Amino acid sequence: MNITKPGIYRNFPTAAYFADPTPEPSLSQSLAKILLEQSPLHAFHAHPRLHVGVADEDEDEGAEKYDSVKAIGNAAHALMLDRGKEVVIGEFKDWRKKEARDFRAMNLANGKEPILSKNFETAGEMVNEALAQLSVIPECENAFTNGDAEVVIANCEDGIWLRSMIDWITPDLREVWDYKTSGKSAAPHVAGKQMADAGWHIQAAMHERILDAVDPRGRGRRRHLFVCQENEPPYALTVNEITEAALTIGRKKIDYAIRIWRHCRTKHQWPSYPPRINQVVLPTWSETAWLNRELEEEANPSLIMAG
């Protein structure tokens, strides 16, 4: 299934989206993050159409590994959204025995997501807890219940195609929801760091940019909400709305990523890191921490080697 014009696409096949269904190789928010955090060459290698064959290699490597945290997250995502790859449950203690390995290999080959029964139970508990917690948070009572899941959006800007997949969007296209699961804390005081590390603001800015183009009436009226849930009991979650200040930085980063992408596509050049010796500077926080310690221990010598 292909995308031939800008728009909003519901019930779009997941595999077709990740294969990049636009007329020309497109830029997604995940590729934009690679461009910004690594290099154009890394983005080239990660693209399903620019670097042919890399996806097959990754799938072969992934077939040898089973990440329970990722499996639980994928299953919880599928249960919450009722979309995504088909999850098949393996009634095994682990994947070590031949019967279990054969079961897993067969389902991976058929494009399905095998998961151990104990991990699937955890995913189910997570989703039940998530819905219960969301039901008592003001303005979140109907989260993931009124709207459409895994909605694909695409637009073309002067020959450059942009695409993204939204976990959940309301019928009026005003609320954009994303469901994240993690082994890390979901506490409010670490949400800012999680946003910076995972690039939630970049993801939200890409969603906003495409939606504003295909639904201009909603410009300036959208909310971008990220539900972040811990994958261990008590499966606590927080709902995090991307602020205008964070979105402003996200927009700047998307603008920059698109400029890099356009240049590389036009010149057919995908450079890696600069070919030079780097002059490394300590982060400000590290330098400040040492200077503070130095001052404190000079003022109170008894602290030196204390403990």
RARA-V733341 format. One record per pair of residues at least 24 apart in sequence whose C-alpha atoms are under 10 Angstrom apart, sorted by the first residue. I is the first residue (numbers start at 1). GAP is how many residues later the second one is. Records with the same first field share a line. If there is no record, write none. Layout:
I->GAP + GAP
This chain:
3->149 + 150 + 151 + 152 + 160
4->150 + 151
5->149 + 150 + 151 + 156
6->147 + 148 + 149 + 150 + 151 + 155 + 156 + 157 + 204 + 205 + 207 + 208
7->145 + 146 + 147 + 148 + 149 + 156 + 203 + 204 + 206 + 207 + 208
8->143 + 144 + 145 + 146 + 147 + 156 + 157 + 165 + 202 + 203 + 206 + 207
9->141 + 142 + 143 + 144 + 145 + 156
10->138 + 139 + 140 + 141 + 142 + 143 + 155
11->72 + 137 + 138 + 139 + 140 + 141
12->137 + 138 + 139 + 140 + 141 + 153
13->70 + 71 + 72 + 137 + 138 + 139
14->69 + 70 + 71 + 136 + 137 + 138 + 151
15->69 + 70 + 96
17->135 + 136 + 146 + 147 + 148
18->29 + 30 + 145 + 146 + 147
19->28 + 29 + 30 + 36
20->27 + 28 + 29 + 143
21->28 + 133 + 142
22->132 + 133 + 134 + 139 + 140 + 141
23->133 + 136 + 137 + 138
24->25 + 132 + 135 + 136 + 137 + 138
25->24 + 25 + 135 + 136 + 137 + 138 + 240
26->24 + 128 + 129 + 130 + 133 + 134 + 135 + 136 + 137 + 138 + 235
27->127 + 133 + 134 + 135 + 136 + 137 + 179 + 230 + 231 + 234 + 235
28->126 + 133 + 134 + 135 + 136 + 137 + 175 + 178 + 179 + 226 + 230
29->133 + 134 + 135 + 136 + 170 + 171 + 173 + 174 + 175 + 176 + 177 + 178 + 225 + 228
30->134 + 168 + 169 + 172 + 173 + 176
31->226 + 230
32->167 + 170 + 171 + 174 + 221 + 222 + 223 + 224 + 225 + 226 + 228 + 229
33->165 + 166 + 169 + 170 + 220 + 221 + 224
34->223
35->218 + 219 + 221 + 222 + 223 + 225 + 226 + 237
36->217 + 218 + 220 + 221 + 224
38->234 + 235
39->221 + 231 + 232 + 233 + 234 + 235
40->217 + 220 + 221 + 224 + 229 + 230 + 231 + 232 + 233
41->223 + 228 + 229 + 230 + 231 + 232
42->228 + 229 + 230 + 231
43->218 + 227 + 229
44->217 + 220 + 225 + 226 + 227 + 228
45->225
59->49 + 50
60->48 + 49
62->46
63->38 + 41 + 42 + 45 + 46
64->37 + 40 + 41
65->30
66->28 + 29 + 38 + 48 + 49 + 50
67->48
68->47 + 48 + 50 + 51 + 52
69->50 + 54 + 112 + 113 + 114 + 162 + 163
70->45 + 111 + 112 + 113
71->42 + 43 + 44 + 45 + 48 + 49 + 52
72->43 + 44 + 46 + 47 + 48 + 49 + 50 + 51 + 52 + 54 + 109 + 110 + 159
73->46 + 47 + 49 + 50 + 53 + 106 + 107 + 108 + 109 + 110 + 156 + 157 + 158
74->39 + 41 + 46 + 49 + 106 + 107
75->38 + 39 + 40 + 44 + 45 + 46 + 47 + 48 + 49 + 51 + 52
76->43 + 44 + 45 + 46 + 47 + 48 + 49 + 50 + 51 + 52 + 54 + 103 + 104 + 105 + 155
77->46 + 47 + 49 + 50 + 90 + 101 + 102 + 103 + 104
78->45 + 49 + 71
79->41 + 44 + 45 + 47 + 48 + 49
80->43 + 44 + 46 + 47 + 48 + 50 + 51 + 64 + 65 + 69 + 87 + 99
81->46 + 63 + 64 + 67 + 68 + 69 + 86 + 87 + 98
82->62 + 66 + 67 + 68
83->65 + 66 + 67 + 84
84->28 + 29 + 65 + 66 + 83
85->26 + 27 + 28 + 29
86->24 + 25 + 26 + 27 + 28
87->24 + 25 + 26 + 27 + 28 + 33
88->24 + 25 + 26 + 27 + 28 + 29 + 32
89->24 + 25 + 26 + 27 + 28 + 29 + 30 + 31 + 32
90->24 + 25 + 26 + 27 + 28 + 29 + 30
91->24 + 25 + 26 + 27
92->24 + 25 + 26
93->24 + 25
94->24
122->109 + 110 + 111 + 113
123->58 + 108 + 109 + 112
125->106 + 107 + 108 + 109 + 110
126->55 + 103 + 104 + 105 + 106 + 107 + 108 + 109 + 110 + 111
127->102 + 104 + 108
128->107
129->100 + 104 + 105 + 106 + 107 + 108
130->49 + 97 + 98 + 99 + 100 + 105 + 106 + 107 + 108
133->102 + 103 + 104 + 105
134->93 + 103 + 104 + 105
137->101 + 102
140->85 + 87 + 99
142->28
143->25 + 26 + 27 + 32 + 33 + 34 + 35 + 82 + 84
144->24 + 25 + 26 + 33 + 34 + 35
145->24 + 25
146->24 + 25
147->24 + 25 + 26 + 28 + 29
148->25
149->28 + 29
150->28
152->55
153->53 + 54 + 57 + 58 + 61
154->53 + 55 + 56 + 57 + 59 + 60
155->54 + 55 + 56 + 57 + 58 + 59
156->54 + 57
157->53 + 56 + 101
158->104
159->103
160->98 + 99 + 101 + 102 + 105
161->49 + 97 + 101
162->44 + 45 + 47 + 48 + 96
163->43 + 44 + 47
164->39 + 42 + 43 + 46 + 47
165->38 + 41 + 42
166->37 + 38 + 41
167->59
168->57
169->55
172->43 + 46 + 50
173->38 + 42 + 44 + 45 + 48 + 49 + 50
174->37 + 41 + 43 + 44 + 45 + 46 + 47 + 48 + 49 + 50
175->46 + 47 + 48 + 49 + 50
176->28 + 31 + 32 + 46 + 47 + 48 + 49 + 50 + 65
177->27 + 46 + 47 + 48 + 49 + 50 + 62 + 63 + 64
178->25 + 26 + 46 + 47 + 48 + 49 + 50 + 61 + 62
179->46 + 47 + 48 + 49 + 50 + 60
180->46 + 47 + 48 + 49 + 50 + 51 + 57
181->46 + 47 + 48 + 49 + 50 + 51 + 54 + 56
182->46 + 47 + 48 + 49 + 50 + 53
183->46 + 47 + 48 + 49 + 52
184->44 + 45 + 46 + 47 + 48
185->43 + 44 + 45 + 46 + 47 + 50 + 51 + 52 + 53
186->41 + 42 + 43 + 44 + 45 + 49 + 50 + 51 + 52 + 53 + 54
187->41 + 42 + 43 + 49 + 50 + 51 + 52
188->40 + 49 + 50 + 51 + 52
191->35 + 37 + 47 + 48 + 49
192->48 + 50 + 54
194->34
195->31 + 45 + 47 + 51
196->50 + 54
199->51
200->24 + 25 + 26 + 40 + 41 + 42 + 46 + 47 + 50
201->40 + 41 + 42 + 43 + 44 + 45 + 46 + 47 + 48 + 49 + 50 + 52 + 53
202->44 + 45 + 46 + 47 + 48 + 49 + 50 + 51 + 52
203->44 + 47 + 48 + 51
204->37 + 38 + 42 + 43 + 46 + 47 + 50
205->37 + 41 + 42 + 43 + 44 + 45 + 46 + 47 + 48 + 49 + 50
206->41 + 44 + 45 + 47 + 48 + 49
208->39 + 43
209->42 + 45 + 46
